[in-house]
């Protein structure tokens, strides 16, 4: 017989109260969001978004430390692995998927894992985020270890799937980071905490908005920073790319022309001799080498062009 204050066994326990989180607070500027014109609504959204970059600027130091960990992982043959649920998970998968076409990186070098699997990219499965062991098997299958960096993405900093996954990755020897959009105490299993204070949402609690924008901006910084400092960029040009369609062939030829000062037709000829790869094409031209010789020279310099070509002109 249950006591008067004992909850019924058929009633689920109340979830933790997240009302104190910054991402759950109410934005006074949008209190009358439904009362104005469409233009009023859009201006309110735009005004709220205007402070995101400055909030990220305040976190450049921990972002930099996390980029250093990622560079170390990539240079040692390891990987960057994102863990997230809902919007955070989708953004992690998106950022990972953009690295191969942008930087010609191995598709297994940056990996995004979302609670609920790839189907959650299109169909909501947010209930999967409540399992703190939900990603353990995947991390085991990937053989996560000391060469890897695992970054959890959780706007409110409370998602069990993410926290449990990053803690487990740490126990496997990985370097770890956590990206949130609310101040939290740094967990002992987290090497670097990035807490971007993006502030209350225009639609209260809808972290697909300001928090989502902030998250994507930080992920851009992490992967771009890591790829730049792994030799994937020369000056500000996307040189570690392979021309696999007309748009990329055009861009590759323009990059070659800009660096070598040869004309467009010659650039296409050089690109084709280099099997569509820009970096070897540049080295072939500068050093009068064959494709294999150019690749060997690049390997001697860890894929970096500046030690071979000098400063961009």
VENJO-V370431 format. One record per residue. N is the residue number from 1. RES is the residue in one small letter. PHI is phi in degrees with one decimal (none if undefined). PSI is psi in whole degrees, 0 to 359 (none if undefined). Layout:
BEGIN
[[N;RES;PHI;PSI] [N;RES;PHI;PSI]]
END
This chain:
BEGIN
[[1;x;none;127] [2;x;-82.7;147] [3;x;-72.6;162] [4;x;-57.8;327] [5;x;-95.3;1] [6;x;-82.4;129] [7;x;-66.5;150] [8;x;-63.1;140] [9;x;-64.1;344] [10;x;-90.6;356] [11;x;-101.6;121] [12;x;-63.9;149] [13;x;-63.8;146] [14;x;-66.5;138] [15;x;-70.7;164] [16;x;-58.4;145] [17;x;-78.5;116] [18;x;-102.3;14] [19;x;-64.1;343] [20;x;-83.2;347] [21;x;-69.4;144] [22;x;-58.7;322] [23;x;-71.3;349] [24;x;-103.0;359] [25;x;-75.4;164] [26;x;-95.5;138] [27;x;-94.0;114] [28;x;-62.0;328] [29;x;-66.4;342] [30;x;-112.5;18] [31;x;-60.6;331] [32;x;-110.5;36] [33;x;-56.6;323] [34;x;-86.9;359] [35;x;-99.2;343] [36;x;-94.6;189] [37;x;-80.7;171] [38;x;-58.6;318] [39;x;-59.9;319] [40;x;-60.7;316] [41;x;-60.5;314] [42;x;-66.3;321] [43;x;-66.4;322] [44;x;-62.2;315] [45;x;-61.1;313] [46;x;-64.1;318] [47;x;-61.4;319] [48;x;-67.0;325] [49;x;-71.1;340] [50;x;-65.0;339] [51;x;-94.0;0] [52;x;-64.6;315] [53;x;-60.2;321] [54;x;-68.8;325] [55;x;-64.0;323] [56;x;-70.5;321] [57;x;-53.7;324] [58;x;-67.9;346] [59;x;-110.9;15] [60;x;-64.9;331] [61;x;-66.5;306] [62;x;-66.1;328] [63;x;-60.9;318] [64;x;-61.7;318] [65;x;-64.5;323] [66;x;-70.9;322] [67;x;-60.6;320] [68;x;-59.6;319] [69;x;-63.9;318] [70;x;-65.2;316] [71;x;-58.0;316] [72;x;-60.2;319] [73;x;-64.4;312] [74;x;-63.9;320] [75;x;-72.7;341] [76;x;-97.5;11] [77;x;85.6;10] [78;x;-90.9;195] [79;x;-134.9;161] [80;x;-102.9;125] [81;x;-125.0;122] [82;x;-94.9;141] [83;x;-123.9;131] [84;x;-161.4;170] [85;x;-133.5;152] [86;x;58.8;221] [87;x;-56.4;317] [88;x;-60.2;317] [89;x;-66.8;320] [90;x;-63.7;321] [91;x;-68.1;324] [92;x;-64.1;316] [93;x;-64.0;319] [94;x;-60.2;311] [95;x;-62.0;318] [96;x;-63.3;319] [97;x;-70.3;339] [98;x;-84.3;347] [99;x;-69.0;315] [100;x;-60.0;313] [101;x;-70.4;334] [102;x;-83.7;318] [103;x;-119.3;6] [104;x;56.2;33] [105;x;-81.9;157] [106;x;-62.9;133] [107;x;-58.3;339] [108;x;-90.8;4] [109;x;-83.3;324] [110;x;-124.4;121] [111;x;-124.2;135] [112;x;-112.3;129] [113;x;-119.5;128] [114;x;-117.2;140] [115;x;-59.0;128] [116;x;96.8;355] [117;x;78.6;183] [118;x;-60.1;332] [119;x;-62.9;336] [120;x;-71.6;349] [121;x;-67.8;332] [122;x;-113.5;333] [123;x;-126.3;125] [124;x;-56.9;133] [125;x;-140.8;47] [126;x;-60.4;338] [127;x;-63.6;339] [128;x;-68.2;342] [129;x;-73.4;348] [130;x;-83.5;356] [131;x;-95.6;109] [132;x;-69.4;345] [133;x;-107.5;10] [134;x;-62.5;337] [135;x;-110.3;2] [136;x;-59.4;315] [137;x;-62.2;320] [138;x;-65.2;321] [139;x;-65.5;323] [140;x;-65.0;316] [141;x;-62.5;325] [142;x;-76.4;348] [143;x;65.6;42] [144;x;-59.0;135] [145;x;-153.5;202] [146;x;-69.0;343] [147;x;-85.5;353] [148;x;-100.6;155] [149;x;-118.7;125] [150;x;-114.1;124] [151;x;-116.9;122] [152;x;-89.2;141] [153;x;-120.5;116] [154;x;-150.0;106] [155;x;-53.0;315] [156;x;-90.7;354] [157;x;72.1;19] [158;x;-124.9;357] [159;x;-64.5;115] [160;x;-58.4;319] [161;x;-56.2;317] [162;x;-74.8;308] [163;x;-62.1;315] [164;x;-65.2;325] [165;x;-69.5;316] [166;x;-68.7;321] [167;x;-60.7;319] [168;x;-65.9;319] [169;x;-59.3;321] [170;x;-62.9;321] [171;x;-66.9;339] [172;x;-87.1;356] [173;x;102.8;0] [174;x;-73.1;155] [175;x;-75.3;148] [176;x;-134.6;148] [177;x;-141.3;159] [178;x;-138.2;127] [179;x;-110.3;119] [180;x;-127.3;170] [181;x;-120.4;30] [182;x;-152.8;145] [183;x;-66.1;130] [184;x;-139.0;164] [185;x;-74.3;136] [186;x;-68.8;123] [187;x;-65.9;153] [188;x;-67.9;337] [189;x;-90.6;6] [190;x;-106.4;117] [191;x;-71.5;321] [192;x;-137.4;126] [193;x;-107.3;127] [194;x;-111.7;116] [195;x;-121.8;94] [196;x;-85.0;118] [197;x;-86.4;78] [198;x;-73.2;343] [199;x;90.1;176] [200;x;-60.5;149] [201;x;-85.9;153] [202;x;-59.9;316] [203;x;-100.8;111] [204;x;-51.1;124] [205;x;82.7;357] [206;x;-84.3;84] [207;x;-76.1;4] [208;x;-72.7;349] [209;x;-93.7;256] [210;x;-61.3;315] [211;x;-63.5;321] [212;x;-64.2;318] [213;x;-62.9;315] [214;x;-61.8;318] [215;x;-60.7;312] [216;x;-62.1;321] [217;x;-63.1;318] [218;x;-68.4;318] [219;x;-62.0;321] [220;x;-57.1;317] [221;x;-65.6;319] [222;x;-64.8;307] [223;x;-73.0;320] [224;x;-65.2;315] [225;x;-59.6;317] [226;x;-67.0;318] [227;x;-70.2;320] [228;x;-58.7;315] [229;x;-87.7;9] [230;x;-110.4;12] [231;x;88.9;14] [232;x;-85.2;352] [233;x;-132.8;142] [234;x;-120.2;114] [235;x;66.6;245] [236;x;-122.9;21] [237;x;-101.5;141] [238;x;-80.4;74] [239;x;-84.8;338] [240;x;-91.9;69] [241;x;-134.3;156] [242;x;-118.3;128] [243;x;-79.6;101] [244;x;-112.0;358] [245;x;-149.2;178] [246;x;-62.1;319] [247;x;-61.7;315] [248;x;-72.1;327] [249;x;-63.5;319] [250;x;-62.7;313] [251;x;-64.1;318] [252;x;-61.9;316] [253;x;-64.6;321] [254;x;-66.1;321] [255;x;-62.9;315] [256;x;-62.0;317] [257;x;-62.9;318] [258;x;-64.5;323] [259;x;-85.0;320] [260;x;-94.6;342] [261;x;67.5;22] [262;x;-90.7;164] [263;x;-79.1;173] [264;x;-62.0;317] [265;x;-63.1;315] [266;x;-62.7;324] [267;x;-63.8;318] [268;x;-65.4;320] [269;x;-61.1;315] [270;x;-64.8;319] [271;x;-60.8;316] [272;x;-64.9;322] [273;x;-64.5;332] [274;x;-93.4;17] [275;x;59.4;33] [276;x;80.6;7] [277;x;-102.7;128] [278;x;-71.1;311] [279;x;-59.3;310] [280;x;-60.3;324] [281;x;-60.5;317] [282;x;-64.3;318] [283;x;-70.5;320] [284;x;-56.1;315] [285;x;-69.6;314] [286;x;-70.1;325] [287;x;-112.4;4] [288;x;54.9;54] [289;x;-116.0;162] [290;x;-76.1;171] [291;x;-60.8;312] [292;x;-63.7;321] [293;x;-65.1;321] [294;x;-64.8;318] [295;x;-63.4;318] [296;x;-61.0;317] [297;x;-65.7;320] [298;x;-62.3;318] [299;x;-62.0;324] [300;x;-63.8;335] [301;x;-111.2;25] [302;x;54.7;35] [303;x;77.6;7] [304;x;-92.5;132] [305;x;-83.3;326] [306;x;-59.1;320] [307;x;-64.9;339] [308;x;-92.4;315] [309;x;-97.9;345] [310;x;82.9;195] [311;x;-72.1;144] [312;x;-61.0;142] [313;x;-93.5;none]]
END
